[in-house]
Amino acid sequence: MKKMRTLLLACPLLFALAACDKPAQPTLGSDNKDSLNDALDRRPHEKVRDAAEDIGDAGKRAGGDIKDAVKDATK
């Protein structure tokens, strides 16, 4: 009977301790803050950054178009 009482006291204690062990919550790092500010259009020099991103996207599209044109020309 004494073992049973000890188990009845130990089990809830173990469950309570296990529930208290939570993993660390992610915090806003510099990359996340920049992404959040980008979504809300609150970054410093927002128009300049948006223009630079648009130029980069246009360059990627142009590279893909050139690649497709070369493929078509070599067929």
C-alpha positions in Angstrom: 0.0 0.0 0.0 2.9 2.3 0.7 4.3 1.8 -2.8 0.9 2.7 -4.3 0.7 6.0 -2.3 4.2 6.9 -3.4 3.3 6.2 -7.0 0.1 8.3 -6.7 2.2 11.2 -5.4 5.1 10.8 -7.9 3.1 10.5 -11.1 1.3 13.8 -11.0 4.6 15.4 -9.9 6.4 14.0 -13.0 3.6 15.1 -15.3 3.7 18.6 -13.8 7.5 18.8 -14.3 7.2 17.5 -17.9 4.6 20.1 -18.7 6.8 22.9 -17.4 9.6 22.1 -19.9 8.6 24.2 -22.8 10.9 24.9 -25.8 12.2 28.4 -26.2 9.8 30.6 -28.2 11.4 32.0 -31.4 12.2 35.7 -31.2 12.2 38.2 -34.0 15.8 38.2 -35.3 17.1 40.7 -37.8 15.9 38.7 -40.8 12.4 38.3 -39.4 12.2 42.0 -38.4 13.3 43.0 -42.0 10.6 40.6 -43.5 8.0 42.0 -41.2 8.9 45.6 -41.9 9.0 44.8 -45.6 5.4 43.4 -45.5 4.3 46.5 -43.7 6.3 48.9 -45.9 8.2 50.3 -42.8 11.8 49.6 -43.8 14.2 52.5 -44.0 14.5 53.7 -47.6 11.6 51.5 -48.7 11.2 52.8 -52.2 14.9 52.3 -53.0 14.9 48.8 -51.6 11.7 47.9 -53.6 13.3 49.2 -56.8 16.4 47.1 -56.2 14.3 44.1 -55.6 12.4 44.8 -58.8 15.6 45.1 -60.7 16.8 41.8 -59.3 13.6 40.0 -60.3 13.7 41.5 -63.8 17.3 40.2 -64.1 16.2 36.7 -63.1 13.3 36.8 -65.6 15.6 38.0 -68.4 18.0 35.2 -67.6 15.2 32.7 -67.9 14.0 34.2 -71.1 17.6 34.1 -72.6 17.9 30.5 -71.5 14.6 29.6 -73.2 15.6 31.4 -76.4 18.9 29.5 -76.5 17.1 26.2 -76.0 14.7 27.0 -78.8 17.5 28.2 -81.1 19.5 25.0 -80.6 16.6 22.6 -81.4 
